[in-house]
């Protein structure tokens, strides 16, 4: 065959004779719109003119799901005149390019034409320049509907067999590795804090399904290395128990360290959102103030502080905070009539003024003044106002390091990729951002697909966040 003159139309006709029924073109489960900006971050077949007619590699799609022209492209797409011309122009001597030895080795191990390797290496280089603007080797990047590392031989991963190439055969990608609990049964990944106190317990780390993680948009990540709770240098995903929001982050430390970090900020921010009173009450400057301010602005924590499911778990473990969850106005008024001795004004908001001005302790009065006003049509009952006063009297007389709540994990968490021990911070951020793009995670602050996260995904919580909380459990 003269590979310099491959005609994909003729190849498609030849391929169609090999299949019994003409298949429809593959339909992605996560990329329904051809104009989706994720296309710019996906590997494609070599072409001189990148644009609407570019063709995705579809490397993780079994042949049974491909149409005849897609099968033909998989077989011959590396040998078109465009592909060979671009391969011959590839600069192997640039500082950030593959060496020719690397390109040949990847082509051999992945069983594809070298033009696919060099073309997508150059494409990935351009992507990296773009992604670095969002953040102040894997040499392979995320695929259409799933992330499946075909070449990974570090940190205990086994090299693939000689028969396994870049493209899937008849079968879907198979999970090969999983997250294994460490020997310490008291490790917080294995036995999360206070989860038994929840009215509806759910696993924080699901070891049984840890070999693969499916994001809420359907994108799937297969774990590329064996891992334990103590594996460091990882990328992980967190999913809210409400089932509508997820988030991606990375750390040079372990999963347990990541859980502790998010547990610390997540519970603190719920306390501060409900009470508007910071935990730190010392006279000197808080050394962690900058980190707290950054966390306070994150969509991730803004959501958990207003999500009914995470709030319900927090309130199960910390029922003293129910007094900061406002009631519908008519319920508050009815409760005041039933429970308050003497004549009642039946106006919960006037009751709030009476209760506040009756407090002698100026510090407690200041705390009460700062409690967020209930939304329209909501109010605090007299019973709740009394409980708030008792809460702050205890809070005001406690140590400056006292936390009035017990901490718990608020999200499900899963390791989605293990990085090499010597992975640089920049490479870690690039891979993390590619996952953010393809997982379309709504709680990350960066939005590489355009606009900002709030414009693309909306506010991370409902303004009437207390409407679905069951006060009967108080």
C-alpha positions as a Markdown table, in Angstrom:
| # | Residue | x | y | z |
|---|---|---|---|---|
| 1 | Unk | 0.0 | 0.0 | 0.0 |
| 2 | Unk | 1.3 | 3.5 | -0.8 |
| 3 | Unk | 0.6 | 5.2 | 2.5 |
| 4 | Unk | 1.3 | 8.6 | 1.0 |
| 5 | Unk | -1.9 | 8.3 | -1.1 |
| 6 | Unk | -4.4 | 6.8 | 1.3 |
| 7 | Unk | -8.0 | 7.6 | 0.3 |
| 8 | Unk | -10.2 | 7.4 | 3.4 |
| 9 | Unk | -13.4 | 7.2 | 1.2 |
| 10 | Unk | -12.1 | 4.1 | -0.6 |
| 11 | Unk | -10.9 | 2.7 | 2.7 |
| 12 | Unk | -14.3 | 3.2 | 4.2 |
| 13 | Unk | -16.0 | 1.2 | 1.4 |
| 14 | Unk | -13.5 | -1.6 | 1.8 |
| 15 | Unk | -14.1 | -1.7 | 5.6 |
| 16 | Unk | -17.8 | -1.7 | 5.2 |
| 17 | Unk | -17.6 | -5.1 | 3.5 |
| 18 | Unk | -16.1 | -6.5 | 6.7 |
| 19 | Unk | -19.1 | -5.7 | 8.9 |
| 20 | Unk | -22.6 | -7.2 | 8.8 |
| 21 | Unk | -24.6 | -4.1 | 9.6 |
| 22 | Unk | -23.7 | -0.5 | 8.9 |
| 23 | Unk | -23.2 | 1.2 | 12.3 |
| 24 | Unk | -24.2 | 4.7 | 13.1 |
| 25 | Unk | -21.4 | 7.1 | 13.9 |
| 26 | Unk | -20.3 | 6.8 | 17.5 |
| 27 | Unk | -22.3 | 9.0 | 19.9 |
| 28 | Unk | -20.4 | 10.2 | 22.9 |
| 29 | Unk | -22.3 | 10.0 | 26.2 |
| 30 | Unk | -20.5 | 13.1 | 27.6 |
| 31 | Unk | -20.0 | 15.2 | 24.5 |
| 32 | Unk | -23.4 | 15.7 | 22.8 |
| 33 | Unk | -22.7 | 19.0 | 21.2 |
| 34 | Unk | -20.1 | 19.2 | 18.3 |
| 35 | Unk | -19.5 | 22.9 | 19.3 |
| 36 | Unk | -18.6 | 21.9 | 22.9 |
| 37 | Unk | -15.3 | 23.6 | 23.8 |
| 38 | Unk | -14.0 | 20.3 | 25.2 |
| 39 | Unk | -13.2 | 19.3 | 21.6 |
| 40 | Unk | -10.1 | 21.6 | 21.7 |
| 41 | Unk | -8.7 | 19.5 | 24.6 |
| 42 | Unk | -9.1 | 16.1 | 23.0 |
| 43 | Unk | -6.7 | 14.0 | 20.8 |
| 44 | Unk | -7.6 | 13.9 | 17.1 |
| 45 | Unk | -6.3 | 12.3 | 13.9 |
| 46 | Unk | -3.6 | 14.3 | 12.2 |
| 47 | Unk | -5.0 | 17.0 | 9.9 |
| 48 | Unk | -3.6 | 20.2 | 8.4 |
| 49 | Unk | -6.8 | 22.1 | 9.0 |
| 50 | Unk | -8.0 | 22.0 | 12.6 |
| 51 | Unk | -11.7 | 22.9 | 12.9 |
| 52 | Unk | -15.2 | 21.6 | 12.6 |
| 53 | Unk | -14.3 | 18.6 | 10.5 |
| 54 | Unk | -11.5 | 17.3 | 12.8 |
| 55 | Unk | -11.9 | 13.7 | 13.8 |
| 56 | Unk | -11.5 | 12.4 | 17.4 |
| 57 | Unk | -9.3 | 9.4 | 18.0 |
| 58 | Unk | -12.0 | 7.6 | 20.0 |
| 59 | Unk | -9.2 | 5.4 | 21.3 |
| 60 | Unk | -11.2 | 3.9 | 24.2 |
| 61 | Unk | -14.3 | 3.0 | 22.1 |
| 62 | Unk | -14.7 | -0.7 | 21.1 |
| 63 | Unk | -14.8 | -1.4 | 17.4 |
| 64 | Unk | -18.4 | -2.7 | 17.7 |
| 65 | Unk | -19.5 | 0.9 | 18.5 |
| 66 | Unk | -17.8 | 2.4 | 15.4 |
| 67 | Unk | -19.2 | 3.1 | 11.9 |
| 68 | Unk | -17.3 | 1.9 | 8.8 |
| 69 | Unk | -15.7 | 5.2 | 8.1 |
| 70 | Unk | -14.5 | 5.4 | 11.8 |
| 71 | Unk | -13.0 | 2.0 | 11.5 |
| 72 | Unk | -11.3 | 3.0 | 8.2 |
| 73 | Unk | -9.9 | 6.1 | 9.8 |
| 74 | Unk | -8.6 | 4.1 | 12.8 |
| 75 | Unk | -6.8 | 1.8 | 10.4 |
| 76 | Unk | -5.5 | 4.4 | 7.9 |
| 77 | Unk | -5.7 | 7.8 | 9.5 |
| 78 | Unk | -2.1 | 7.9 | 10.5 |
| 79 | Unk | -0.9 | 7.5 | 6.9 |
| 80 | Unk | -2.8 | 10.2 | 5.0 |
| 81 | Unk | -0.8 | 12.8 | 3.1 |
| 82 | Unk | -1.6 | 15.4 | 5.8 |
| 83 | Unk | -0.5 | 13.1 | 8.6 |
| 84 | Unk | 2.8 | 12.2 | 6.9 |
| 85 | Unk | 3.6 | 15.8 | 5.9 |
| 86 | Unk | 3.0 | 17.1 | 9.5 |
| 87 | Unk | 5.0 | 14.2 | 11.0 |
| 88 | Unk | 8.0 | 15.1 | 8.7 |
| 89 | Unk | 7.8 | 18.7 | 9.9 |
| 90 | Unk | 7.8 | 17.9 | 13.6 |
| 91 | Unk | 10.7 | 19.4 | 15.5 |
| 92 | Unk | 12.3 | 16.8 | 17.7 |
| 93 | Unk | 15.0 | 19.1 | 18.9 |
| 94 | Unk | 12.8 | 21.7 | 20.6 |
| 95 | Unk | 13.2 | 21.8 | 24.4 |
| 96 | Unk | 9.6 | 20.8 | 25.0 |
| 97 | Unk | 9.1 | 18.3 | 22.2 |
| 98 | Unk | 9.3 | 14.5 | 22.1 |
| 99 | Unk | 12.7 | 13.1 | 21.0 |
| 100 | Unk | 12.5 | 10.9 | 17.9 |
| 101 | Unk | 13.4 | 7.9 | 20.0 |
| 102 | Unk | 10.5 | 8.6 | 22.3 |
| 103 | Unk | 8.1 | 9.0 | 19.4 |
| 104 | Unk | 9.2 | 5.7 | 17.9 |
| 105 | Unk | 8.9 | 4.0 | 21.3 |
| 106 | Unk | 5.4 | 5.3 | 21.9 |
| 107 | Unk | 4.3 | 4.3 | 18.3 |
| 108 | Unk | 5.7 | 0.8 | 18.9 |
| 109 | Unk | 4.2 | 0.3 | 22.3 |
| 110 | Unk | 0.8 | 1.8 | 21.3 |
| 111 | Unk | 0.8 | 0.1 | 17.9 |
| 112 | Unk | -0.1 | 3.2 | 15.9 |
| 113 | Unk | 1.5 | 5.3 | 13.2 |
| 114 | Unk | 4.1 | 7.7 | 14.5 |
| 115 | Unk | 2.2 | 10.7 | 13.0 |
| 116 | Unk | -0.6 | 10.3 | 15.6 |
| 117 | Unk | 2.1 | 10.5 | 18.3 |
| 118 | Unk | 3.9 | 13.6 | 17.0 |
| 119 | Unk | 0.7 | 15.4 | 16.0 |
| 120 | Unk | -1.0 | 15.0 | 19.4 |
| 121 | Unk | 2.3 | 15.8 | 21.2 |
| 122 | Unk | 2.3 | 19.1 | 19.5 |
| 123 | Unk | -1.4 | 19.6 | 20.2 |
| 124 | Unk | -0.8 | 18.8 | 23.9 |
| 125 | Unk | 2.0 | 21.3 | 24.0 |
| 126 | Unk | -0.4 | 24.0 | 22.8 |
| 127 | Unk | -3.0 | 22.9 | 25.4 |
| 128 | Unk | -0.3 | 23.1 | 28.2 |
| 129 | Unk | 0.4 | 26.7 | 27.2 |
| 130 | Unk | -3.3 | 27.4 | 27.5 |
| 131 | Unk | -3.8 | 25.6 | 30.8 |
| 132 | Unk | -0.8 | 27.3 | 32.4 |
| 133 | Unk | -2.7 | 30.5 | 32.2 |
| 134 | Unk | -5.2 | 29.0 | 34.7 |
| 135 | Unk | -2.5 | 28.0 | 37.1 |
| 136 | Unk | 0.5 | 30.1 | 38.4 |
| 137 | Unk | 5.8 | 12.3 | 32.1 |
| 138 | Unk | 2.2 | 11.6 | 31.3 |
| 139 | Unk | 2.8 | 12.7 | 27.6 |
| 140 | Unk | -0.7 | 11.3 | 27.0 |
| 141 | Unk | -3.9 | 13.2 | 27.7 |
| 142 | Unk | -7.5 | 12.6 | 28.6 |
| 143 | Unk | -9.8 | 10.8 | 26.1 |
| 144 | Unk | -13.3 | 11.5 | 24.9 |
| 145 | Unk | -15.6 | 9.7 | 27.5 |
| 146 | Unk | -12.9 | 8.2 | 29.8 |
| 147 | Unk | -9.4 | 8.5 | 31.1 |
| 148 | Unk | -7.5 | 5.2 | 30.7 |
| 149 | Unk | -3.7 | 5.2 | 31.0 |
| 150 | Unk | -2.4 | 2.9 | 28.3 |
| 151 | Unk | 1.3 | 3.4 | 29.2 |
| 152 | Unk | 2.0 | 3.4 | 32.9 |
| 153 | Unk | 4.9 | 1.6 | 34.5 |
| 154 | Unk | 5.6 | 3.6 | 37.6 |
| 155 | Unk | 4.6 | 3.1 | 41.3 |
| 156 | Unk | 3.7 | -0.5 | 41.0 |
| 157 | Unk | 1.7 | -0.4 | 37.7 |
| 158 | Unk | 2.4 | -3.3 | 35.3 |
| 159 | Unk | 3.3 | -2.5 | 31.7 |
| 160 | Unk | 0.6 | -3.5 | 29.2 |
| 161 | Unk | 0.8 | -6.7 | 27.2 |
| 162 | Unk | 2.4 | -6.6 | 23.8 |
| 163 | Unk | -1.0 | -7.1 | 22.2 |
| 164 | Unk | -2.6 | -4.0 | 23.8 |
| 165 | Unk | -2.3 | -0.9 | 21.7 |
| 166 | Unk | -3.7 | 2.6 | 21.8 |
| 167 | Unk | -7.1 | 1.7 | 20.3 |
| 168 | Unk | -9.6 | -0.6 | 22.0 |
| 169 | Unk | -10.5 | -3.9 | 20.3 |
| 170 | Unk | -13.9 | -5.5 | 20.9 |
| 171 | Unk | -14.1 | -4.9 | 24.7 |
| 172 | Unk | -14.4 | -1.8 | 26.8 |
| 173 | Unk | -11.4 | -0.7 | 28.9 |
| 174 | Unk | -11.0 | -2.9 | 31.9 |
| 175 | Unk | -10.1 | -1.6 | 35.4 |
| 176 | Unk | -6.8 | -3.0 | 36.6 |
| 177 | Unk | -6.1 | -1.2 | 39.9 |
| 178 | Unk | -8.0 | -0.1 | 42.9 |
| 179 | Unk | -7.6 | 1.7 | 46.2 |
| 180 | Unk | -6.8 | -0.7 | 49.0 |
| 181 | Unk | -7.4 | 0.1 | 52.7 |
| 182 | Unk | -4.3 | 0.3 | 54.7 |
| 183 | Unk | -3.7 | -2.1 | 57.7 |
| 184 | Unk | -4.7 | 0.6 | 60.3 |
| 185 | Unk | -8.5 | 0.1 | 60.7 |
| 186 | Unk | -8.5 | 3.4 | 62.7 |
| 187 | Unk | -7.2 | 5.4 | 59.8 |
| 188 | Unk | -9.8 | 8.0 | 58.9 |
| 189 | Unk | -10.2 | 6.8 | 55.3 |
| 190 | Unk | -11.3 | 3.5 | 56.6 |
| 191 | Unk | -13.3 | 4.7 | 59.6 |
| 192 | Unk | -14.4 | 8.3 | 58.8 |
| 193 | Unk | -15.1 | 10.7 | 61.8 |
| 194 | Unk | -18.6 | 10.6 | 63.3 |
| 195 | Unk | -20.2 | 9.1 | 60.2 |
| 196 | Unk | -22.3 | 6.8 | 62.4 |
| 197 | Unk | -24.1 | 9.8 | 63.8 |
| 198 | Unk | -25.7 | 10.6 | 60.5 |
| 199 | Unk | -29.4 | 9.8 | 60.0 |
| 200 | Unk | -28.6 | 8.6 | 56.5 |
| 201 | Unk | -25.0 | 7.3 | 56.5 |
| 202 | Unk | -23.1 | 7.0 | 53.2 |
| 203 | Unk | -19.5 | 5.9 | 52.5 |
| 204 | Unk | -16.8 | 8.6 | 52.4 |
| 205 | Unk | -14.3 | 6.4 | 50.5 |
| 206 | Unk | -15.9 | 3.6 | 48.5 |
| 207 | Unk | -13.1 | 1.0 | 48.3 |
| 208 | Unk | -15.3 | -1.5 | 46.4 |
| 209 | Unk | -15.7 | 0.8 | 43.4 |
| 210 | Unk | -12.3 | 2.6 | 43.7 |
| 211 | Unk | -10.9 | 1.1 | 40.4 |
| 212 | Unk | -13.0 | 3.6 | 38.4 |
| 213 | Unk | -14.8 | 6.9 | 39.1 |
| 214 | Unk | -17.7 | 8.2 | 37.1 |
| 215 | Unk | -18.2 | 12.0 | 37.2 |
| 216 | Unk | -21.7 | 13.4 | 37.2 |
| 217 | Unk | -21.5 | 14.2 | 33.5 |
| 218 | Unk | -20.8 | 10.5 | 32.7 |
| 219 | Unk | -17.0 | 10.9 | 32.1 |
| 220 | Unk | -15.1 | 7.9 | 33.6 |
| 221 | Unk | -11.6 | 7.8 | 35.1 |
| 222 | Unk | -9.9 | 4.4 | 35.5 |
| 223 | Unk | -7.3 | 4.3 | 38.3 |
| 224 | Unk | -3.8 | 4.1 | 36.6 |
| 225 | Unk | -1.8 | 2.6 | 39.5 |
| 226 | Unk | -2.4 | 0.6 | 42.7 |
| 227 | Unk | -3.0 | 2.9 | 45.6 |
| 228 | Unk | -3.6 | 3.0 | 49.4 |
| 229 | Unk | -4.7 | 5.6 | 51.9 |
| 230 | Unk | -1.0 | 6.5 | 52.2 |
| 231 | Unk | -0.2 | 7.0 | 48.5 |
| 232 | Unk | 1.1 | 10.5 | 47.9 |
| 233 | Unk | 1.1 | 12.8 | 44.8 |
| 234 | Unk | -2.5 | 12.1 | 43.7 |
| 235 | Unk | -5.4 | 13.7 | 41.9 |
| 236 | Unk | -8.8 | 13.1 | 43.6 |
| 237 | Unk | -12.5 | 13.8 | 43.0 |
| 238 | Unk | -15.1 | 14.8 | 45.5 |
| 239 | Unk | -18.8 | 14.3 | 45.0 |
| 240 | Unk | -21.5 | 16.0 | 47.1 |
| 241 | Unk | -24.1 | 13.5 | 48.5 |
| 242 | Unk | -26.8 | 15.6 | 46.9 |
| 243 | Unk | -25.6 | 14.1 | 43.6 |
| 244 | Unk | -25.6 | 17.3 | 41.6 |
| 245 | Unk | -22.1 | 18.7 | 42.2 |
| 246 | Unk | -18.5 | 17.5 | 42.0 |
| 247 | Unk | -15.0 | 18.8 | 42.4 |
| 248 | Unk | -11.4 | 17.9 | 41.5 |
| 249 | Unk | -8.2 | 18.7 | 43.4 |
| 250 | Unk | -4.7 | 17.4 | 43.8 |
| 251 | Unk | -2.1 | 17.1 | 46.5 |
| 252 | Unk | 1.5 | 16.1 | 46.9 |
| 253 | Unk | 0.4 | 14.5 | 50.2 |
| 254 | Unk | -2.0 | 11.6 | 50.8 |
| 255 | Unk | -5.7 | 11.1 | 50.6 |
| 256 | Unk | -6.0 | 11.2 | 54.4 |
| 257 | Unk | -4.3 | 14.6 | 54.4 |
| 258 | Unk | -6.7 | 15.9 | 51.7 |
| 259 | Unk | -9.7 | 14.7 | 53.7 |
| 260 | Unk | -8.4 | 16.4 | 56.9 |
| 261 | Unk | -7.8 | 19.7 | 55.0 |
| 262 | Unk | -11.4 | 19.7 | 53.5 |
| 263 | Unk | -12.9 | 18.6 | 56.8 |
| 264 | Unk | -11.2 | 21.4 | 58.7 |
| 265 | Unk | -12.4 | 24.2 | 56.3 |
| 266 | Unk | -15.8 | 22.6 | 55.4 |
| 267 | Unk | -17.1 | 22.4 | 59.0 |
| 268 | Unk | -15.6 | 25.8 | 59.9 |
| 269 | Unk | -17.3 | 27.5 | 57.0 |
| 270 | Unk | -20.7 | 25.9 | 57.9 |
| 271 | Unk | -20.3 | 27.3 | 61.4 |
| 272 | Unk | -19.4 | 30.7 | 60.1 |
| 273 | Unk | -22.2 | 30.8 | 57.4 |
| 274 | Unk | -24.8 | 29.9 | 60.0 |
| 275 | Unk | -23.6 | 32.2 | 62.8 |
| 276 | Unk | -21.6 | 34.8 | 61.0 |
| 277 | Unk | -19.1 | 34.5 | 63.9 |
| 278 | Unk | -15.5 | 33.5 | 63.1 |
| 279 | Unk | -14.0 | 30.7 | 65.1 |
| 280 | Unk | -10.7 | 32.5 | 65.8 |
| 281 | Unk | -11.4 | 35.0 | 68.6 |
| 282 | Unk | -7.8 | 35.9 | 69.7 |
| 283 | Unk | -6.4 | 39.5 | 69.9 |
| 284 | Unk | -3.4 | 38.7 | 67.6 |
| 285 | Unk | -3.6 | 38.2 | 63.9 |
| 286 | Unk | -4.7 | 34.8 | 62.8 |
| 287 | Unk | -1.7 | 33.2 | 61.0 |
| 288 | Unk | -4.0 | 31.2 | 58.8 |
| 289 | Unk | -6.3 | 34.1 | 57.9 |
| 290 | Unk | -5.2 | 34.3 | 54.2 |
| 291 | Unk | -5.8 | 30.5 | 53.7 |
| 292 | Unk | -9.2 | 30.9 | 55.3 |
| 293 | Unk | -10.2 | 33.8 | 53.2 |
| 294 | Unk | -9.3 | 31.9 | 50.0 |
| 295 | Unk | -11.3 | 28.9 | 51.2 |
| 296 | Unk | -14.3 | 31.1 | 52.0 |
| 297 | Unk | -14.5 | 32.2 | 48.4 |
| 298 | Unk | -14.4 | 28.7 | 46.9 |
| 299 | Unk | -17.6 | 27.4 | 45.3 |
| 300 | Unk | -16.8 | 24.0 | 46.8 |
| 301 | Unk | -17.3 | 25.3 | 50.4 |
| 302 | Unk | -20.0 | 27.7 | 49.5 |
| 303 | Unk | -22.0 | 24.8 | 48.2 |
| 304 | Unk | -21.5 | 22.5 | 51.2 |
| 305 | Unk | -22.5 | 25.3 | 53.6 |
| 306 | Unk | -25.9 | 25.6 | 51.9 |
| 307 | Unk | -26.6 | 22.1 | 50.5 |
| 308 | Unk | -29.5 | 20.5 | 52.4 |
| 309 | Unk | -27.8 | 17.0 | 52.3 |
| 310 | Unk | -24.5 | 18.2 | 53.7 |
| 311 | Unk | -26.2 | 20.5 | 56.2 |
| 312 | Unk | -28.4 | 17.6 | 57.3 |
| 313 | Unk | -25.4 | 15.5 | 58.0 |
| 314 | Unk | -23.7 | 18.4 | 59.9 |
| 315 | Unk | -26.9 | 18.9 | 62.0 |
| 316 | Unk | -27.2 | 15.2 | 62.7 |
| 317 | Unk | -23.8 | 15.4 | 64.4 |
| 318 | Unk | -24.2 | 19.0 | 65.7 |
| 319 | Unk | -27.9 | 19.4 | 66.7 |
| 320 | Unk | -27.2 | 22.6 | 68.6 |
| 321 | Unk | -27.0 | 24.5 | 65.3 |
| 322 | Unk | -30.7 | 23.8 | 64.4 |
| 323 | Unk | -31.5 | 27.1 | 66.1 |
| 324 | Unk | -29.7 | 28.9 | 63.2 |
| 325 | Unk | -32.0 | 27.3 | 60.6 |
| 326 | Unk | -34.9 | 29.7 | 60.1 |
| 327 | Unk | -38.5 | 28.4 | 60.0 |
| 328 | Unk | -41.2 | 29.4 | 57.6 |
| 329 | Unk | -42.7 | 32.6 | 59.0 |
| 330 | Unk | -46.1 | 31.0 | 59.8 |
| 331 | Unk | -44.5 | 28.1 | 61.6 |
| 332 | Unk | -42.4 | 30.4 | 63.7 |
| 333 | Unk | -45.4 | 32.5 | 64.6 |
| 334 | Unk | -47.5 | 29.4 | 65.5 |
| 335 | Unk | -44.7 | 28.1 | 67.6 |
| 336 | Unk | -44.4 | 31.4 | 69.5 |
| 337 | Unk | -48.1 | 31.4 | 70.3 |
| 338 | Unk | -48.0 | 27.9 | 71.5 |
| 339 | Unk | -44.7 | 28.1 | 73.6 |
| 340 | Unk | -44.2 | 31.6 | 74.8 |
| 341 | Unk | -45.7 | 32.5 | 78.2 |
| 342 | Unk | -48.0 | 35.5 | 78.4 |
| 343 | Unk | -49.2 | 37.5 | 75.4 |
| 344 | Unk | -47.2 | 37.0 | 72.2 |
| 345 | Unk | -46.7 | 39.6 | 69.5 |
| 346 | Unk | -46.8 | 36.7 | 67.1 |
| 347 | Unk | -44.2 | 38.6 | 65.0 |
| 348 | Unk | -41.0 | 36.6 | 65.1 |
| 349 | Unk | -38.9 | 39.4 | 63.8 |
| 350 | Unk | -40.1 | 41.7 | 66.7 |
| 351 | Unk | -39.4 | 38.8 | 69.1 |
| 352 | Unk | -35.8 | 38.9 | 67.7 |
| 353 | Unk | -35.4 | 42.5 | 68.7 |
| 354 | Unk | -36.8 | 41.9 | 72.2 |
| 355 | Unk | -34.5 | 38.9 | 72.8 |
| 356 | Unk | -31.4 | 40.7 | 71.6 |
| 357 | Unk | -32.0 | 43.9 | 73.6 |
| 358 | Unk | -32.6 | 41.8 | 76.7 |
| 359 | Unk | -29.1 | 40.4 | 76.6 |
| 360 | Unk | -26.8 | 42.2 | 79.1 |
| 361 | Unk | -23.5 | 40.7 | 77.9 |
| 362 | Unk | -22.3 | 43.1 | 75.1 |
| 363 | Unk | -20.1 | 40.4 | 73.5 |
| 364 | Unk | -23.1 | 37.9 | 73.3 |
| 365 | Unk | -25.3 | 40.8 | 72.0 |
| 366 | Unk | -22.8 | 41.4 | 69.2 |
| 367 | Unk | -22.8 | 37.8 | 68.2 |
| 368 | Unk | -26.6 | 37.8 | 68.2 |
| 369 | Unk | -26.7 | 41.0 | 66.1 |
| 370 | Unk | -24.4 | 39.3 | 63.5 |
| 371 | Unk | -26.6 | 36.2 | 63.0 |
| 372 | Unk | -27.7 | 36.3 | 59.3 |
| 373 | Unk | -31.2 | 37.6 | 58.8 |
| 374 | Unk | -33.6 | 34.9 | 57.6 |
| 375 | Unk | -34.7 | 35.0 | 53.9 |
| 376 | Unk | -38.0 | 36.5 | 53.0 |
| 377 | Unk | -40.9 | 34.5 | 54.4 |
| 378 | Unk | -38.7 | 32.9 | 57.0 |
| 379 | Unk | -38.0 | 33.8 | 60.7 |
| 380 | Unk | -36.5 | 32.5 | 63.9 |
| 381 | Unk | -38.9 | 31.4 | 66.6 |
| 382 | Unk | -38.6 | 32.6 | 70.2 |
| 383 | Unk | -37.3 | 29.2 | 71.2 |
| 384 | Unk | -34.6 | 29.4 | 68.5 |
| 385 | Unk | -33.6 | 32.9 | 69.7 |
| 386 | Unk | -33.2 | 31.6 | 73.3 |
| 387 | Unk | -31.1 | 28.7 | 72.1 |
| 388 | Unk | -28.9 | 31.1 | 70.0 |
| 389 | Unk | -28.3 | 33.2 | 73.1 |
| 390 | Unk | -27.4 | 30.1 | 75.1 |
| 391 | Unk | -25.1 | 29.0 | 72.3 |
| 392 | Unk | -23.2 | 32.3 | 72.2 |
| 393 | Unk | -23.0 | 32.5 | 76.0 |
| 394 | Unk | -21.1 | 29.2 | 76.0 |
| 395 | Unk | -19.1 | 30.3 | 72.9 |
| 396 | Unk | -18.1 | 33.7 | 74.4 |
| 397 | Unk | -16.8 | 32.1 | 77.6 |
| 398 | Unk | -14.8 | 29.3 | 76.0 |
| 399 | Unk | -11.2 | 29.1 | 75.0 |
| 400 | Unk | -10.3 | 30.9 | 71.7 |
| 401 | Unk | -9.4 | 27.5 | 70.3 |
| 402 | Unk | -12.7 | 25.9 | 71.2 |
| 403 | Unk | -14.8 | 24.5 | 68.4 |
| 404 | Unk | -18.5 | 24.2 | 69.2 |
| 405 | Unk | -19.0 | 21.5 | 66.6 |
| 406 | Unk | -17.7 | 18.0 | 66.0 |
| 407 | Unk | -16.1 | 17.6 | 62.6 |
| 408 | Unk | -17.2 | 15.2 | 59.9 |
| 409 | Unk | -16.5 | 14.5 | 56.3 |
| 410 | Unk | -19.0 | 16.2 | 54.0 |
| 411 | Unk | -18.3 | 14.7 | 50.6 |
| 412 | Unk | -17.5 | 11.4 | 49.0 |
| 413 | Unk | -13.9 | 11.2 | 47.9 |
| 414 | Unk | -12.0 | 9.1 | 45.3 |
| 415 | Unk | -8.5 | 8.9 | 43.9 |
| 416 | Unk | -8.7 | 9.3 | 40.1 |
| 417 | Unk | -5.0 | 9.3 | 39.2 |
| 418 | Unk | -1.7 | 8.6 | 40.8 |
| 419 | Unk | 1.2 | 10.7 | 39.6 |
| 420 | Unk | 5.0 | 9.8 | 39.5 |
| 421 | Unk | 7.0 | 10.6 | 42.6 |
| 422 | Unk | 9.0 | 13.2 | 40.8 |
| 423 | Unk | 6.0 | 14.9 | 39.1 |
| 424 | Unk | 6.4 | 18.6 | 38.9 |
| 425 | Unk | 3.8 | 21.0 | 40.3 |
| 426 | Unk | 3.2 | 22.4 | 36.8 |
| 427 | Unk | 2.5 | 19.0 | 35.3 |
| 428 | Unk | 0.3 | 18.1 | 38.3 |
| 429 | Unk | -1.8 | 21.3 | 37.7 |
| 430 | Unk | -2.0 | 20.6 | 33.9 |
| 431 | Unk | -3.3 | 17.0 | 34.4 |
| 432 | Unk | -5.7 | 18.2 | 37.2 |
| 433 | Unk | -7.1 | 20.9 | 34.8 |
| 434 | Unk | -7.6 | 18.4 | 32.0 |
| 435 | Unk | -9.8 | 16.4 | 34.4 |
| 436 | Unk | -11.7 | 19.5 | 35.4 |
| 437 | Unk | -12.4 | 20.2 | 31.7 |
| 438 | Unk | -13.6 | 16.7 | 30.8 |
| 439 | Unk | -15.4 | 16.0 | 34.1 |
| 440 | Unk | -17.1 | 19.4 | 33.8 |
| 441 | Unk | -17.0 | 19.8 | 37.6 |
| 442 | Unk | -19.3 | 22.6 | 38.7 |
| 443 | Unk | -17.5 | 23.4 | 42.0 |
| 444 | Unk | -14.0 | 24.2 | 40.7 |
| 445 | Unk | -13.2 | 27.9 | 40.6 |
| 446 | Unk | -11.4 | 27.8 | 37.2 |
| 447 | Unk | -13.4 | 27.2 | 34.1 |
| 448 | Unk | -11.1 | 26.6 | 31.1 |
| 449 | Unk | -14.0 | 26.0 | 28.8 |
| 450 | Unk | -14.8 | 29.8 | 28.8 |
| 451 | Unk | -16.5 | 32.4 | 30.9 |
| 452 | Unk | -16.3 | 31.9 | 34.6 |
| 453 | Unk | -17.7 | 29.0 | 36.7 |
| 454 | Unk | -20.7 | 31.0 | 37.9 |
| 455 | Unk | -21.7 | 32.0 | 34.4 |
| 456 | Unk | -21.4 | 28.5 | 33.0 |
| 457 | Unk | -22.8 | 26.5 | 36.0 |
| 458 | Unk | -24.8 | 29.1 | 38.0 |
| 459 | Unk | -24.7 | 29.8 | 41.7 |
| 460 | Unk | -23.4 | 26.8 | 43.7 |
| 461 | Unk | -26.4 | 26.8 | 46.0 |
| 462 | Unk | -30.1 | 27.6 | 46.2 |
| 463 | Unk | -31.0 | 30.9 | 47.9 |
| 464 | Unk | -33.8 | 29.2 | 49.8 |
| 465 | Unk | -31.4 | 26.6 | 51.1 |
| 466 | Unk | -33.3 | 25.9 | 54.3 |
| 467 | Unk | -36.6 | 24.9 | 52.6 |
| 468 | Unk | -35.7 | 21.2 | 52.4 |
| 469 | Unk | -34.4 | 20.8 | 55.9 |
| 470 | Unk | -36.6 | 18.7 | 58.2 |
| 471 | Unk | -37.0 | 20.6 | 61.4 |
| 472 | Unk | -38.9 | 17.7 | 63.0 |
| 473 | Unk | -35.5 | 16.0 | 63.6 |
| 474 | Unk | -34.5 | 18.8 | 66.0 |
